[in-house]
Amino acid sequence: MTGPRNGPLSDVVVVDLSRALAGPHATQMLGDLGARVVKVETPGTGDDSRGWGPPFVGDEAHVATYFLSANRNKESIALDLKDDADREVLLGLVDGADVLVENFRTGVLERLGLGVADLCARNPRLVVLSITGFGHDGPEGGRAGYDQIAQGESGLMSLTGPDPEHPQKFGVPIADLLAGMYGAYGVLAALHERASTGVGRVVRTSLLAASIGVHAYQGTRWTVAGEVAKAAGNHHPSISPYGLFHCRDGIVQIAVGSEGLWRRLCAAFDLDPAAEGLATNVERVGNRERVIGVVEDAFADHDAEPLLARLAEAGIPAGKVRTMDDVYTWDQVASQGLLVDVEHPVLGTVTLPGPPLRFFDGDGTEVTPRDFTPPPALDEHGEAIRRSLREPDA
């Protein structure tokens, strides 16, 4: 069992019935905020992502780095939900829980005798987060949901890639991650409401809904303007120049988001800001290929590092495209608390990507929400959890 917790959710207990990524990402977010998260796993195998690799680490442990990415700050108990005794253990956890998270296909919990309606009747204060692939109802509500399928069905892949003929998935399982983030956001709203009403809510989201929820201007481009957005590579569809540009020894990215910045860029590289067809953003978007050529010609005699320095001096937002090793050895990343060291029960000290939120007092003093704990071994806390249910006052 974990020790005393702190953080804004330190009084919240979460029962996590989810597996893979969307649900575990949501519960990891809640755990980062101080909640006690009890992860319920299948005996013998555990969460599906324990077997997702390579890469695996540990000579004999064979620990999947995928699992490590979404399960810090949790306790693990192995329960067979088809077994009467194990179901009673789960119900004991539900009785004392504030939140339950599940991402089973619609109807599975009901067939196990653990329907959401029954759980909420048993514990009226319970907030339930339920995540599916395509929604709980509607003509395709029962479809199984996997990230890349949802990326395609939601239109995200049609917006990503070098051109419309080559749709591209994101480099991370973005539909899963977004569903987890929206789910955690919904849980916090339901907990806030419960503070006034005393009654929990059922929060539902899906990989489809979460992916459509981030369409932003590409969505209104269709719903309002009737334009079908298509993949346009590494350049912004509505702002120019804004994207990736080649220089002598590599690439840089710039974001010229205003006419003032356009004039600064032109002044820094002896370009004419009022050249025919380039004087306004609307004109530059309409002549994007010409703009790209003009900018890359201006950058052609510059190496990337001095070019970035020159752009910074001119006040032009710019940056490099970093590899993952470069990201995690960057001092700026470390300064933002985006790396955390934990003591894994098998691997020893490991470094994990840290949470993206930081908390401060009004005087600027940082408040650390909690000491981070490692992703658990399968059933690592099972006996302690069972004992606490048998002997609640011990």
PyMOL commands that set and color helices and strands:
alter all, ss='L'
color gray80, all
select helices_A, chain A and resi 22-32+48-51+65-68+84-95+108-111+116-122+147-153+157-159+174-197+207-212+217-223+259-268+281-286+288-299+304-313+324-328+331-335+382-390
alter helices_A, ss='H'
color red, helices_A
select strands_A, chain A and resi 13-16+36-41+56-57+63-64+75-78+99-102+127-132+202-206+242-246+251-255+318-319+339-344+348-353+359-360+366-367
alter strands_A, ss='S'
color yellow, strands_A
deselect
rebuild
show_as cartoon
